[in-house]
Amino acid sequence: MLAGTVHAAHPERSDRYVQIARKICTRTRVRMPRPLKRLFCRHCGSFLSPAGTRVRLREGVLTTTCLLCGEQMRRPYRSGND
Ligand SMILES: [Zn+2]
């Protein structure tokens, strides 16, 4: 995973990669693959690093809070899903 790898090595660069990836996806109308999609905030588009998010698991729903814009993203969680 490119952005993840880059983020680990160069945290300041990953936002740039996110912008590029989003631009490409918008232009080509290719949907982001799901595993890639969940790495970015749906609302502000920033890279969701473990340090930049708060993750809660409750009643089978995984709630990820983006600490940058404060928005939440929910998805059903099943063990063995990832
Ligand atoms: Zn956000």
PDB file of the backbone (N, CA, C, O) and the ligand in Angstrom, with CONECT records:
HET     ZN  A 101       1
ATOM      1  N   MET A   1       0.844  -1.199   0.000  1.00  0.00           N
ATOM      2  CA  MET A   1       0.000   0.000   0.000  1.00  0.00           C
ATOM      3  C   MET A   1       0.874   1.241   0.000  1.00  0.00           C
ATOM      4  O   MET A   1       1.585   1.505   0.970  1.00  0.00           O
ATOM      5  N   LEU A   2       0.824   1.989  -1.062  1.00  0.00           N
ATOM      6  CA  LEU A   2       1.763   3.089  -1.287  1.00  0.00           C
ATOM      7  C   LEU A   2       1.685   4.173  -0.213  1.00  0.00           C
ATOM      8  O   LEU A   2       2.689   4.503   0.417  1.00  0.00           O
ATOM      9  N   ALA A   3       0.499   4.720  -0.009  1.00  0.00           N
ATOM     10  CA  ALA A   3       0.376   5.823   0.943  1.00  0.00           C
ATOM     11  C   ALA A   3       0.764   5.377   2.345  1.00  0.00           C
ATOM     12  O   ALA A   3       1.373   6.134   3.101  1.00  0.00           O
ATOM     13  N   GLY A   4       0.414   4.158   2.681  1.00  0.00           N
ATOM     14  CA  GLY A   4       0.760   3.639   4.000  1.00  0.00           C
ATOM     15  C   GLY A   4       2.254   3.527   4.165  1.00  0.00           C
ATOM     16  O   GLY A   4       2.803   3.898   5.202  1.00  0.00           O
ATOM     17  N   THR A   5       2.910   3.019   3.150  1.00  0.00           N
ATOM     18  CA  THR A   5       4.360   2.876   3.179  1.00  0.00           C
ATOM     19  C   THR A   5       5.015   4.243   3.265  1.00  0.00           C
ATOM     20  O   THR A   5       5.940   4.456   4.049  1.00  0.00           O
ATOM     21  N   VAL A   6       4.528   5.157   2.458  1.00  0.00           N
ATOM     22  CA  VAL A   6       5.082   6.504   2.432  1.00  0.00           C
ATOM     23  C   VAL A   6       4.842   7.184   3.769  1.00  0.00           C
ATOM     24  O   VAL A   6       5.704   7.891   4.290  1.00  0.00           O
ATOM     25  N   HIS A   7       3.661   6.958   4.309  1.00  0.00           N
ATOM     26  CA  HIS A   7       3.337   7.606   5.570  1.00  0.00           C
ATOM     27  C   HIS A   7       4.289   7.187   6.676  1.00  0.00           C
ATOM     28  O   HIS A   7       4.707   8.001   7.499  1.00  0.00           O
ATOM     29  N   ALA A   8       4.624   5.903   6.681  1.00  0.00           N
ATOM     30  CA  ALA A   8       5.531   5.394   7.702  1.00  0.00           C
ATOM     31  C   ALA A   8       6.904   6.040   7.579  1.00  0.00           C
ATOM     32  O   ALA A   8       7.542   6.375   8.578  1.00  0.00           O
ATOM     33  N   ALA A   9       7.345   6.208   6.345  1.00  0.00           N
ATOM     34  CA  ALA A   9       8.684   6.740   6.115  1.00  0.00           C
ATOM     35  C   ALA A   9       8.698   8.267   6.116  1.00  0.00           C
ATOM     36  O   ALA A   9       9.606   8.891   6.666  1.00  0.00           O
ATOM     37  N   HIS A  10       7.680   8.856   5.493  1.00  0.00           N
ATOM     38  CA  HIS A  10       7.619  10.312   5.366  1.00  0.00           C
ATOM     39  C   HIS A  10       6.204  10.797   5.657  1.00  0.00           C
ATOM     40  O   HIS A  10       5.430  11.022   4.726  1.00  0.00           O
ATOM     41  N   PRO A  11       5.857  10.960   6.906  1.00  0.00           N
ATOM     42  CA  PRO A  11       4.478  11.337   7.264  1.00  0.00           C
ATOM     43  C   PRO A  11       4.005  12.594   6.548  1.00  0.00           C
ATOM     44  O   PRO A  11       2.816  12.725   6.257  1.00  0.00           O
ATOM     45  N   GLU A  12       4.907  13.513   6.262  1.00  0.00           N
ATOM     46  CA  GLU A  12       4.500  14.774   5.654  1.00  0.00           C
ATOM     47  C   GLU A  12       4.116  14.605   4.190  1.00  0.00           C
ATOM     48  O   GLU A  12       3.477  15.481   3.606  1.00  0.00           O
ATOM     49  N   ARG A  13       4.509  13.470   3.593  1.00  0.00           N
ATOM     50  CA  ARG A  13       4.244  13.308   2.168  1.00  0.00           C
ATOM     51  C   ARG A  13       2.921  12.623   1.882  1.00  0.00           C
ATOM     52  O   ARG A  13       2.391  12.745   0.778  1.00  0.00           O
ATOM     53  N   SER A  14       2.381  11.909   2.850  1.00  0.00           N
ATOM     54  CA  SER A  14       1.232  11.060   2.537  1.00  0.00           C
ATOM     55  C   SER A  14       0.020  11.868   2.103  1.00  0.00           C
ATOM     56  O   SER A  14      -0.756  11.414   1.263  1.00  0.00           O
ATOM     57  N   ASP A  15      -0.158  13.080   2.673  1.00  0.00           N
ATOM     58  CA  ASP A  15      -1.298  13.902   2.277  1.00  0.00           C
ATOM     59  C   ASP A  15      -1.235  14.249   0.794  1.00  0.00           C
ATOM     60  O   ASP A  15      -2.257  14.321   0.112  1.00  0.00           O
ATOM     61  N   ARG A  16      -0.037  14.459   0.322  1.00  0.00           N
ATOM     62  CA  ARG A  16       0.177  14.768  -1.098  1.00  0.00           C
ATOM     63  C   ARG A  16      -0.240  13.570  -1.947  1.00  0.00           C
ATOM     64  O   ARG A  16      -0.888  13.724  -2.982  1.00  0.00           O
ATOM     65  N   TYR A  17       0.136  12.392  -1.500  1.00  0.00           N
ATOM     66  CA  TYR A  17      -0.220  11.187  -2.240  1.00  0.00           C
ATOM     67  C   TYR A  17      -1.733  10.985  -2.244  1.00  0.00           C
ATOM     68  O   TYR A  17      -2.303  10.519  -3.230  1.00  0.00           O
ATOM     69  N   VAL A  18      -2.363  11.336  -1.152  1.00  0.00           N
ATOM     70  CA  VAL A  18      -3.812  11.225  -1.075  1.00  0.00           C
ATOM     71  C   VAL A  18      -4.445  12.147  -2.102  1.00  0.00           C
ATOM     72  O   VAL A  18      -5.365  11.748  -2.817  1.00  0.00           O
ATOM     73  N   GLN A  19      -3.960  13.369  -2.179  1.00  0.00           N
ATOM     74  CA  GLN A  19      -4.500  14.329  -3.146  1.00  0.00           C
ATOM     75  C   GLN A  19      -4.359  13.797  -4.560  1.00  0.00           C
ATOM     76  O   GLN A  19      -5.292  13.877  -5.359  1.00  0.00           O
ATOM     77  N   ILE A  20      -3.193  13.255  -4.864  1.00  0.00           N
ATOM     78  CA  ILE A  20      -2.962  12.716  -6.199  1.00  0.00           C
ATOM     79  C   ILE A  20      -3.900  11.552  -6.470  1.00  0.00           C
ATOM     80  O   ILE A  20      -4.526  11.479  -7.528  1.00  0.00           O
ATOM     81  N   ALA A  21      -3.992  10.649  -5.514  1.00  0.00           N
ATOM     82  CA  ALA A  21      -4.853   9.475  -5.691  1.00  0.00           C
ATOM     83  C   ALA A  21      -6.300   9.890  -5.901  1.00  0.00           C
ATOM     84  O   ALA A  21      -7.000   9.316  -6.735  1.00  0.00           O
ATOM     85  N   ARG A  22      -6.746  10.885  -5.147  1.00  0.00           N
ATOM     86  CA  ARG A  22      -8.132  11.344  -5.268  1.00  0.00           C
ATOM     87  C   ARG A  22      -8.376  12.007  -6.619  1.00  0.00           C
ATOM     88  O   ARG A  22      -9.424  11.827  -7.239  1.00  0.00           O
ATOM     89  N   LYS A  23      -7.406  12.759  -7.050  1.00  0.00           N
ATOM     90  CA  LYS A  23      -7.519  13.435  -8.337  1.00  0.00           C
ATOM     91  C   LYS A  23      -7.662  12.421  -9.456  1.00  0.00           C
ATOM     92  O   LYS A  23      -8.517  12.555 -10.331  1.00  0.00           O
ATOM     93  N   ILE A  24      -6.817  11.412  -9.416  1.00  0.00           N
ATOM     94  CA  ILE A  24      -6.865  10.361 -10.429  1.00  0.00           C
ATOM     95  C   ILE A  24      -8.226   9.681 -10.395  1.00  0.00           C
ATOM     96  O   ILE A  24      -8.831   9.442 -11.441  1.00  0.00           O
ATOM     97  N   CYS A  25      -8.701   9.376  -9.218  1.00  0.00           N
ATOM     98  CA  CYS A  25      -9.976   8.685  -9.094  1.00  0.00           C
ATOM     99  C   CYS A  25     -11.120   9.558  -9.614  1.00  0.00           C
ATOM    100  O   CYS A  25     -12.048   9.051 -10.244  1.00  0.00           O
ATOM    101  N   THR A  26     -11.057  10.860  -9.357  1.00  0.00           N
ATOM    102  CA  THR A  26     -12.098  11.754  -9.834  1.00  0.00           C
ATOM    103  C   THR A  26     -12.067  11.854 -11.350  1.00  0.00           C
ATOM    104  O   THR A  26     -13.103  11.806 -12.013  1.00  0.00           O
ATOM    105  N   ARG A  27     -10.886  11.989 -11.875  1.00  0.00           N
ATOM    106  CA  ARG A  27     -10.721  12.153 -13.315  1.00  0.00           C
ATOM    107  C   ARG A  27     -11.155  10.922 -14.082  1.00  0.00           C
ATOM    108  O   ARG A  27     -11.900  11.006 -15.058  1.00  0.00           O
ATOM    109  N   THR A  28     -10.678   9.787 -13.626  1.00  0.00           N
ATOM    110  CA  THR A  28     -10.917   8.567 -14.396  1.00  0.00           C
ATOM    111  C   THR A  28     -12.224   7.897 -13.986  1.00  0.00           C
ATOM    112  O   THR A  28     -12.659   6.918 -14.592  1.00  0.00           O
ATOM    113  N   ARG A  29     -12.833   8.443 -12.951  1.00  0.00           N
ATOM    114  CA  ARG A  29     -14.077   7.867 -12.426  1.00  0.00           C
ATOM    115  C   ARG A  29     -13.924   6.411 -12.037  1.00  0.00           C
ATOM    116  O   ARG A  29     -14.863   5.616 -12.095  1.00  0.00           O
ATOM    117  N   VAL A  30     -12.715   6.096 -11.641  1.00  0.00           N
ATOM    118  CA  VAL A  30     -12.480   4.754 -11.124  1.00  0.00           C
ATOM    119  C   VAL A  30     -12.721   4.802  -9.631  1.00  0.00           C
ATOM    120  O   VAL A  30     -12.200   5.674  -8.935  1.00  0.00           O
ATOM    121  N   ARG A  31     -13.490   3.890  -9.156  1.00  0.00           N
ATOM    122  CA  ARG A  31     -13.753   3.880  -7.722  1.00  0.00           C
ATOM    123  C   ARG A  31     -12.528   3.364  -6.991  1.00  0.00           C
ATOM    124  O   ARG A  31     -11.841   2.449  -7.444  1.00  0.00           O
ATOM    125  N   MET A  32     -12.282   3.971  -5.867  1.00  0.00           N
ATOM    126  CA  MET A  32     -11.167   3.502  -5.066  1.00  0.00           C
ATOM    127  C   MET A  32     -11.478   2.098  -4.552  1.00  0.00           C
ATOM    128  O   MET A  32     -12.595   1.816  -4.119  1.00  0.00           O
ATOM    129  N   PRO A  33     -10.489   1.238  -4.604  1.00  0.00           N
ATOM    130  CA  PRO A  33     -10.707  -0.073  -4.008  1.00  0.00           C
ATOM    131  C   PRO A  33     -11.001   0.073  -2.526  1.00  0.00           C
ATOM    132  O   PRO A  33     -10.445   0.951  -1.866  1.00  0.00           O
ATOM    133  N   ARG A  34     -11.854  -0.763  -2.006  1.00  0.00           N
ATOM    134  CA  ARG A  34     -12.295  -0.602  -0.626  1.00  0.00           C
ATOM    135  C   ARG A  34     -11.179  -0.525   0.414  1.00  0.00           C
ATOM    136  O   ARG A  34     -11.217   0.336   1.293  1.00  0.00           O
ATOM    137  N   PRO A  35     -10.184  -1.416   0.328  1.00  0.00           N
ATOM    138  CA  PRO A  35      -9.141  -1.338   1.358  1.00  0.00           C
ATOM    139  C   PRO A  35      -8.417  -0.006   1.321  1.00  0.00           C
ATOM    140  O   PRO A  35      -7.941   0.481   2.347  1.00  0.00           O
ATOM    141  N   LEU A  36      -8.335   0.585   0.129  1.00  0.00           N
ATOM    142  CA  LEU A  36      -7.662   1.869  -0.031  1.00  0.00           C
ATOM    143  C   LEU A  36      -8.548   2.982   0.510  1.00  0.00           C
ATOM    144  O   LEU A  36      -8.084   3.896   1.192  1.00  0.00           O
ATOM    145  N   LYS A  37      -9.827   2.883   0.191  1.00  0.00           N
ATOM    146  CA  LYS A  37     -10.799   3.891   0.565  1.00  0.00           C
ATOM    147  C   LYS A  37     -10.859   4.138   2.063  1.00  0.00           C
ATOM    148  O   LYS A  37     -10.976   5.276   2.518  1.00  0.00           O
ATOM    149  N   ARG A  38     -10.776   3.060   2.814  1.00  0.00           N
ATOM    150  CA  ARG A  38     -10.931   3.211   4.260  1.00  0.00           C
ATOM    151  C   ARG A  38      -9.692   3.805   4.916  1.00  0.00           C
ATOM    152  O   ARG A  38      -9.688   4.061   6.120  1.00  0.00           O
ATOM    153  N   LEU A  39      -8.650   4.022   4.138  1.00  0.00           N
ATOM    154  CA  LEU A  39      -7.449   4.631   4.691  1.00  0.00           C
ATOM    155  C   LEU A  39      -7.536   6.154   4.704  1.00  0.00           C
ATOM    156  O   LEU A  39      -6.720   6.832   5.327  1.00  0.00           O
ATOM    157  N   PHE A  40      -8.555   6.684   3.995  1.00  0.00           N
ATOM    158  CA  PHE A  40      -8.668   8.133   3.892  1.00  0.00           C
ATOM    159  C   PHE A  40      -9.973   8.621   4.493  1.00  0.00           C
ATOM    160  O   PHE A  40     -10.993   7.933   4.442  1.00  0.00           O
ATOM    161  N   CYS A  41      -9.928   9.803   5.056  1.00  0.00           N
ATOM    162  CA  CYS A  41     -11.148  10.389   5.580  1.00  0.00           C
ATOM    163  C   CYS A  41     -12.070  10.751   4.423  1.00  0.00           C
ATOM    164  O   CYS A  41     -11.667  11.411   3.466  1.00  0.00           O
ATOM    165  N   ARG A  42     -13.312  10.304   4.534  1.00  0.00           N
ATOM    166  CA  ARG A  42     -14.297  10.565   3.491  1.00  0.00           C
ATOM    167  C   ARG A  42     -14.659  12.049   3.424  1.00  0.00           C
ATOM    168  O   ARG A  42     -15.108  12.546   2.391  1.00  0.00           O
ATOM    169  N   HIS A  43     -14.458  12.741   4.533  1.00  0.00           N
ATOM    170  CA  HIS A  43     -14.949  14.117   4.637  1.00  0.00           C
ATOM    171  C   HIS A  43     -13.890  15.141   4.265  1.00  0.00           C
ATOM    172  O   HIS A  43     -14.164  16.076   3.513  1.00  0.00           O
ATOM    173  N   CYS A  44     -12.668  14.969   4.794  1.00  0.00           N
ATOM    174  CA  CYS A  44     -11.638  15.960   4.487  1.00  0.00           C
ATOM    175  C   CYS A  44     -10.525  15.380   3.624  1.00  0.00           C
ATOM    176  O   CYS A  44      -9.660  16.116   3.148  1.00  0.00           O
ATOM    177  N   GLY A  45     -10.542  14.061   3.421  1.00  0.00           N
ATOM    178  CA  GLY A  45      -9.601  13.448   2.496  1.00  0.00           C
ATOM    179  C   GLY A  45      -8.209  13.214   3.048  1.00  0.00           C
ATOM    180  O   GLY A  45      -7.302  12.833   2.307  1.00  0.00           O
ATOM    181  N   SER A  46      -8.030  13.436   4.340  1.00  0.00           N
ATOM    182  CA  SER A  46      -6.699  13.245   4.882  1.00  0.00           C
ATOM    183  C   SER A  46      -6.430  11.769   5.128  1.00  0.00           C
ATOM    184  O   SER A  46      -7.350  10.965   5.275  1.00  0.00           O
ATOM    185  N   PHE A  47      -5.174  11.440   5.168  1.00  0.00           N
ATOM    186  CA  PHE A  47      -4.771  10.069   5.407  1.00  0.00           C
ATOM    187  C   PHE A  47      -5.039   9.697   6.859  1.00  0.00           C
ATOM    188  O   PHE A  47      -4.624  10.395   7.784  1.00  0.00           O
ATOM    189  N   LEU A  48      -5.741   8.582   7.038  1.00  0.00           N
ATOM    190  CA  LEU A  48      -6.119   8.197   8.389  1.00  0.00           C
ATOM    191  C   LEU A  48      -5.019   7.348   9.024  1.00  0.00           C
ATOM    192  O   LEU A  48      -5.063   6.118   8.997  1.00  0.00           O
ATOM    193  N   SER A  49      -4.049   8.025   9.583  1.00  0.00           N
ATOM    194  CA  SER A  49      -3.006   7.303  10.298  1.00  0.00           C
ATOM    195  C   SER A  49      -3.533   6.943  11.682  1.00  0.00           C
ATOM    196  O   SER A  49      -4.449   7.594  12.184  1.00  0.00           O
ATOM    197  N   PRO A  50      -2.964   5.914  12.300  1.00  0.00           N
ATOM    198  CA  PRO A  50      -3.430   5.550  13.642  1.00  0.00           C
ATOM    199  C   PRO A  50      -3.351   6.727  14.613  1.00  0.00           C
ATOM    200  O   PRO A  50      -4.163   6.823  15.533  1.00  0.00           O
ATOM    201  N   ALA A  51      -2.395   7.608  14.421  1.00  0.00           N
ATOM    202  CA  ALA A  51      -2.243   8.759  15.303  1.00  0.00           C
ATOM    203  C   ALA A  51      -3.300   9.826  15.038  1.00  0.00           C
ATOM    204  O   ALA A  51      -3.582  10.654  15.904  1.00  0.00           O
ATOM    205  N   GLY A  52      -3.882   9.805  13.841  1.00  0.00           N
ATOM    206  CA  GLY A  52      -4.835  10.838  13.472  1.00  0.00           C
ATOM    207  C   GLY A  52      -6.279  10.405  13.569  1.00  0.00           C
ATOM    208  O   GLY A  52      -7.182  11.114  13.125  1.00  0.00           O
ATOM    209  N   THR A  53      -6.499   9.228  14.155  1.00  0.00           N
ATOM    210  CA  THR A  53      -7.860   8.722  14.245  1.00  0.00           C
ATOM    211  C   THR A  53      -8.137   8.150  15.623  1.00  0.00           C
ATOM    212  O   THR A  53      -7.229   7.817  16.385  1.00  0.00           O
ATOM    213  N   ARG A  54      -9.414   8.052  15.908  1.00  0.00           N
ATOM    214  CA  ARG A  54      -9.836   7.352  17.107  1.00  0.00           C
ATOM    215  C   ARG A  54     -10.807   6.269  16.643  1.00  0.00           C
ATOM    216  O   ARG A  54     -11.802   6.558  15.978  1.00  0.00           O
ATOM    217  N   VAL A  55     -10.515   5.051  16.993  1.00  0.00           N
ATOM    218  CA  VAL A  55     -11.327   3.945  16.504  1.00  0.00           C
ATOM    219  C   VAL A  55     -12.065   3.299  17.665  1.00  0.00           C
ATOM    220  O   VAL A  55     -11.478   2.973  18.697  1.00  0.00           O
ATOM    221  N   ARG A  56     -13.359   3.123  17.473  1.00  0.00           N
ATOM    222  CA  ARG A  56     -14.173   2.469  18.504  1.00  0.00           C
ATOM    223  C   ARG A  56     -14.930   1.311  17.875  1.00  0.00           C
ATOM    224  O   ARG A  56     -15.435   1.415  16.757  1.00  0.00           O
ATOM    225  N   LEU A  57     -15.000   0.226  18.597  1.00  0.00           N
ATOM    226  CA  LEU A  57     -15.785  -0.916  18.131  1.00  0.00           C
ATOM    227  C   LEU A  57     -16.916  -1.149  19.115  1.00  0.00           C
ATOM    228  O   LEU A  57     -16.701  -1.438  20.292  1.00  0.00           O
ATOM    229  N   ARG A  58     -18.132  -1.012  18.593  1.00  0.00           N
ATOM    230  CA  ARG A  58     -19.283  -1.179  19.474  1.00  0.00           C
ATOM    231  C   ARG A  58     -20.432  -1.850  18.743  1.00  0.00           C
ATOM    232  O   ARG A  58     -20.849  -1.401  17.675  1.00  0.00           O
ATOM    233  N   GLU A  59     -20.923  -2.894  19.306  1.00  0.00           N
ATOM    234  CA  GLU A  59     -22.066  -3.618  18.741  1.00  0.00           C
ATOM    235  C   GLU A  59     -21.878  -3.941  17.266  1.00  0.00           C
ATOM    236  O   GLU A  59     -22.781  -3.778  16.446  1.00  0.00           O
ATOM    237  N   GLY A  60     -20.671  -4.407  16.961  1.00  0.00           N
ATOM    238  CA  GLY A  60     -20.408  -4.846  15.594  1.00  0.00           C
ATOM    239  C   GLY A  60     -20.209  -3.723  14.601  1.00  0.00           C
ATOM    240  O   GLY A  60     -20.135  -3.966  13.396  1.00  0.00           O
ATOM    241  N   VAL A  61     -20.121  -2.487  15.091  1.00  0.00           N
ATOM    242  CA  VAL A  61     -19.894  -1.354  14.191  1.00  0.00           C
ATOM    243  C   VAL A  61     -18.582  -0.685  14.571  1.00  0.00           C
ATOM    244  O   VAL A  61     -18.360  -0.313  15.723  1.00  0.00           O
ATOM    245  N   LEU A  62     -17.732  -0.545  13.582  1.00  0.00           N
ATOM    246  CA  LEU A  62     -16.451   0.089  13.790  1.00  0.00           C
ATOM    247  C   LEU A  62     -16.588   1.573  13.461  1.00  0.00           C
ATOM    248  O   LEU A  62     -16.872   1.934  12.319  1.00  0.00           O
ATOM    249  N   THR A  63     -16.389   2.416  14.440  1.00  0.00           N
ATOM    250  CA  THR A  63     -16.502   3.850  14.222  1.00  0.00           C
ATOM    251  C   THR A  63     -15.112   4.477  14.237  1.00  0.00           C
ATOM    252  O   THR A  63     -14.393   4.413  15.234  1.00  0.00           O
ATOM    253  N   THR A  64     -14.758   5.077  13.123  1.00  0.00           N
ATOM    254  CA  THR A  64     -13.466   5.744  13.022  1.00  0.00           C
ATOM    255  C   THR A  64     -13.707   7.246  13.040  1.00  0.00           C
ATOM    256  O   THR A  64     -14.442   7.769  12.202  1.00  0.00           O
ATOM    257  N   THR A  65     -13.099   7.933  13.978  1.00  0.00           N
ATOM    258  CA  THR A  65     -13.236   9.376  14.041  1.00  0.00           C
ATOM    259  C   THR A  65     -11.970  10.027  13.511  1.00  0.00           C
ATOM    260  O   THR A  65     -10.869   9.753  13.989  1.00  0.00           O
ATOM    261  N   CYS A  66     -12.136  10.889  12.524  1.00  0.00           N
ATOM    262  CA  CYS A  66     -11.017  11.651  11.993  1.00  0.00           C
ATOM    263  C   CYS A  66     -10.748  12.800  12.956  1.00  0.00           C
ATOM    264  O   CYS A  66     -11.625  13.625  13.211  1.00  0.00           O
ATOM    265  N   LEU A  67      -9.543  12.846  13.483  1.00  0.00           N
ATOM    266  CA  LEU A  67      -9.239  13.880  14.468  1.00  0.00           C
ATOM    267  C   LEU A  67      -8.961  15.229  13.812  1.00  0.00           C
ATOM    268  O   LEU A  67      -8.866  16.251  14.492  1.00  0.00           O
ATOM    269  N   LEU A  68      -8.833  15.225  12.502  1.00  0.00           N
ATOM    270  CA  LEU A  68      -8.575  16.480  11.801  1.00  0.00           C
ATOM    271  C   LEU A  68      -9.856  17.277  11.584  1.00  0.00           C
ATOM    272  O   LEU A  68      -9.896  18.482  11.832  1.00  0.00           O
ATOM    273  N   CYS A  69     -10.915  16.590  11.114  1.00  0.00           N
ATOM    274  CA  CYS A  69     -12.160  17.311  10.851  1.00  0.00           C
ATOM    275  C   CYS A  69     -13.248  16.927  11.845  1.00  0.00           C
ATOM    276  O   CYS A  69     -14.298  17.566  11.904  1.00  0.00           O
ATOM    277  N   GLY A  70     -12.990  15.876  12.629  1.00  0.00           N
ATOM    278  CA  GLY A  70     -13.929  15.497  13.669  1.00  0.00           C
ATOM    279  C   GLY A  70     -15.111  14.670  13.187  1.00  0.00           C
ATOM    280  O   GLY A  70     -15.995  14.326  13.971  1.00  0.00           O
ATOM    281  N   GLU A  71     -15.126  14.351  11.888  1.00  0.00           N
ATOM    282  CA  GLU A  71     -16.231  13.558  11.362  1.00  0.00           C
ATOM    283  C   GLU A  71     -16.014  12.077  11.661  1.00  0.00           C
ATOM    284  O   GLU A  71     -14.890  11.621  11.871  1.00  0.00           O
ATOM    285  N   GLN A  72     -17.122  11.346  11.672  1.00  0.00           N
ATOM    286  CA  GLN A  72     -17.036   9.920  11.957  1.00  0.00           C
ATOM    287  C   GLN A  72     -17.387   9.102  10.729  1.00  0.00           C
ATOM    288  O   GLN A  72     -18.226   9.490   9.916  1.00  0.00           O
ATOM    289  N   MET A  73     -16.737   7.982  10.615  1.00  0.00           N
ATOM    290  CA  MET A  73     -17.075   7.028   9.564  1.00  0.00           C
ATOM    291  C   MET A  73     -17.378   5.697  10.220  1.00  0.00           C
ATOM    292  O   MET A  73     -16.613   5.207  11.051  1.00  0.00           O
ATOM    293  N   ARG A  74     -18.495   5.124   9.838  1.00  0.00           N
ATOM    294  CA  ARG A  74     -18.886   3.864  10.452  1.00  0.00           C
ATOM    295  C   ARG A  74     -18.905   2.770   9.402  1.00  0.00           C
ATOM    296  O   ARG A  74     -19.284   2.984   8.250  1.00  0.00           O
ATOM    297  N   ARG A  75     -18.483   1.592   9.837  1.00  0.00           N
ATOM    298  CA  ARG A  75     -18.686   0.456   8.956  1.00  0.00           C
ATOM    299  C   ARG A  75     -18.894  -0.784   9.811  1.00  0.00           C
ATOM    300  O   ARG A  75     -18.351  -0.908  10.909  1.00  0.00           O
ATOM    301  N   PRO A  76     -19.683  -1.682   9.285  1.00  0.00           N
ATOM    302  CA  PRO A  76     -19.924  -2.909  10.027  1.00  0.00           C
ATOM    303  C   PRO A  76     -18.630  -3.665  10.219  1.00  0.00           C
ATOM    304  O   PRO A  76     -17.790  -3.712   9.320  1.00  0.00           O
ATOM    305  N   TYR A  77     -18.470  -4.237  11.351  1.00  0.00           N
ATOM    306  CA  TYR A  77     -17.253  -4.970  11.622  1.00  0.00           C
ATOM    307  C   TYR A  77     -17.551  -6.440  11.863  1.00  0.00           C
ATOM    308  O   TYR A  77     -18.349  -6.794  12.731  1.00  0.00           O
ATOM    309  N   ARG A  78     -16.907  -7.273  11.096  1.00  0.00           N
ATOM    310  CA  ARG A  78     -16.990  -8.706  11.355  1.00  0.00           C
ATOM    311  C   ARG A  78     -15.585  -9.210  11.607  1.00  0.00           C
ATOM    312  O   ARG A  78     -14.660  -8.840  10.885  1.00  0.00           O
ATOM    313  N   SER A  79     -15.410 -10.027  12.592  1.00  0.00           N
ATOM    314  CA  SER A  79     -14.071 -10.549  12.846  1.00  0.00           C
ATOM    315  C   SER A  79     -13.653 -11.422  11.665  1.00  0.00           C
ATOM    316  O   SER A  79     -14.446 -12.193  11.125  1.00  0.00           O
ATOM    317  N   GLY A  80     -12.406 -11.280  11.286  1.00  0.00           N
ATOM    318  CA  GLY A  80     -11.912 -12.019  10.131  1.00  0.00           C
ATOM    319  C   GLY A  80     -12.161 -11.292   8.836  1.00  0.00           C
ATOM    320  O   GLY A  80     -11.856 -11.799   7.756  1.00  0.00           O
ATOM    321  N   ASN A  81     -12.717 -10.099   8.946  1.00  0.00           N
ATOM    322  CA  ASN A  81     -13.034  -9.298   7.769  1.00  0.00           C
ATOM    323  C   ASN A  81     -11.784  -8.778   7.072  1.00  0.00           C
ATOM    324  O   ASN A  81     -11.713  -8.721   5.844  1.00  0.00           O
ATOM    325  N   ASP A  82     -10.828  -8.410   7.863  1.00  0.00           N
ATOM    326  CA  ASP A  82      -9.602  -7.854   7.270  1.00  0.00           C
ATOM    327  C   ASP A  82      -8.512  -8.910   7.168  1.00  0.00           C
ATOM    328  O   ASP A  82      -7.414  -8.620   6.693  1.00  0.00           O
TER     329      ASP A  82
HETATM  330 ZN    ZN A 101     -11.460  14.225   8.185  1.00  0.00          ZN2+
END
